[in-house]
Amino acid sequence: TLMLNDRIQNLNTLQHNLRKAEEYLMELKPETLYSEFEHKFQEVGLERGWGDTAERVLGMIRLLLDLLEAPDPCTLENFLGRIPMVFNVVILSPHGYFAQDNVLGYPDTGGQV
């Protein structure tokens, strides 16, 4: 559901709409930006995350179609490697004595919380 919206309710609809998107993308120039066809994709149930150009999106769609029709480990690895799974990363690393009274002057615990 990461790159799909509620217009796709089952596998048959997904495959059908992926084929429609593939045909549409083949008519575009490879360098066409996603923003130029984003609305068209939303109409068929596809959201952001497929790529930033028509060429990249077409590649992703073909990978998924291959997986649905004849799955193999290499194609799966390639497809999963391209999915935008992490959008934001936050690292918080406080150090020291925490939640204790009268510890001013004591040495740091040497660990992280």
C-alpha positions as CSV (number, residue, x, y, z in Angstrom):
1,T,0.0,0.0,0.0
2,L,3.0,2.3,0.1
3,M,2.8,3.4,-3.5
4,L,-0.9,2.6,-4.1
5,N,-4.1,4.4,-3.2
6,D,-7.6,3.1,-2.5
7,R,-8.5,2.7,-6.2
8,I,-6.6,-0.5,-6.2
9,Q,-8.5,-3.1,-4.2
10,N,-7.2,-6.4,-5.6
11,L,-4.4,-8.0,-7.6
12,N,-6.3,-8.0,-10.9
13,T,-6.9,-4.3,-10.7
14,L,-3.3,-3.7,-9.8
15,Q,-2.1,-5.7,-12.8
16,H,-4.6,-4.1,-15.2
17,N,-3.7,-0.6,-14.0
18,L,0.1,-1.3,-14.2
19,R,-0.4,-2.4,-17.8
20,K,-2.3,0.9,-18.5
21,A,0.4,2.9,-16.9
22,E,3.1,1.0,-18.8
23,E,1.3,1.8,-22.1
24,Y,1.0,5.5,-21.1
25,L,4.6,5.8,-20.1
26,M,5.9,4.3,-23.4
27,E,4.3,7.3,-25.2
28,L,6.2,9.8,-23.1
29,K,9.8,11.0,-23.4
30,P,12.1,9.2,-21.0
31,E,13.1,12.4,-19.2
32,T,9.5,13.5,-18.5
33,L,9.3,14.4,-14.9
34,Y,6.9,12.5,-12.6
35,S,5.1,15.7,-11.6
36,E,3.9,16.0,-15.2
37,F,1.9,12.7,-15.0
38,E,1.4,12.4,-11.3
39,H,-2.3,13.3,-11.6
40,K,-2.9,10.7,-14.3
41,F,-1.2,8.0,-12.1
42,Q,-3.4,8.9,-9.1
43,E,-6.5,8.4,-11.2
44,V,-5.4,4.7,-11.8
45,G,-4.4,4.2,-8.2
46,L,-0.6,4.8,-8.3
47,E,1.0,7.2,-5.8
48,R,4.5,8.7,-5.4
49,G,7.5,6.5,-5.0
50,W,7.8,4.9,-8.5
51,G,10.5,7.2,-9.7
52,D,11.2,10.8,-10.7
53,T,11.2,10.4,-14.5
54,A,9.1,8.4,-16.9
55,E,12.0,6.1,-17.6
56,R,12.5,5.2,-14.0
57,V,8.8,4.8,-13.3
58,L,8.5,2.5,-16.3
59,G,11.4,0.4,-15.1
60,M,9.8,0.0,-11.6
61,I,6.4,-0.9,-13.2
62,R,8.0,-3.5,-15.4
63,L,9.9,-5.0,-12.4
64,L,6.6,-5.3,-10.4
65,L,4.8,-6.8,-13.4
66,D,7.6,-9.3,-13.8
67,L,7.3,-10.2,-10.1
68,L,3.6,-10.7,-10.3
69,E,3.8,-12.9,-13.4
70,A,7.1,-14.9,-12.8
71,P,8.6,-14.1,-9.4
72,D,12.3,-14.8,-8.9
73,P,14.7,-13.7,-6.1
74,C,16.9,-11.4,-8.2
75,T,13.9,-9.4,-9.5
76,L,12.5,-9.2,-6.0
77,E,15.8,-7.9,-4.6
78,N,16.1,-5.4,-7.4
79,F,12.5,-4.1,-6.9
80,L,12.8,-3.9,-3.1
81,G,16.1,-2.0,-3.5
82,R,14.3,0.7,-5.4
83,I,11.3,1.2,-3.1
84,P,11.5,4.4,-1.0
85,M,11.1,2.7,2.4
86,V,12.8,5.3,4.6
87,F,11.7,8.9,4.3
88,N,13.1,10.5,7.5
89,V,15.8,9.4,9.9
90,V,16.3,10.9,13.3
91,I,19.2,10.0,15.6
92,L,19.0,11.1,19.2
93,S,21.8,10.1,21.5
94,P,21.6,11.7,25.0
95,H,24.5,10.9,27.4
96,G,24.9,11.1,31.2
97,Y,23.0,10.6,34.5
98,F,19.3,10.8,33.9
99,A,16.3,10.8,36.2
100,Q,18.3,10.9,39.4
101,D,18.6,13.5,42.2
102,N,21.8,15.0,43.6
103,V,24.1,13.7,40.9
104,L,25.8,16.9,40.1
105,G,29.5,16.3,40.0
106,Y,29.3,12.5,39.6
107,P,31.0,11.1,36.5
108,D,29.1,10.2,33.4
109,T,27.8,6.6,33.2
110,G,29.7,6.1,30.0
111,G,26.7,4.8,28.3
112,Q,23.9,6.0,26.1
113,V,20.3,6.1,26.9
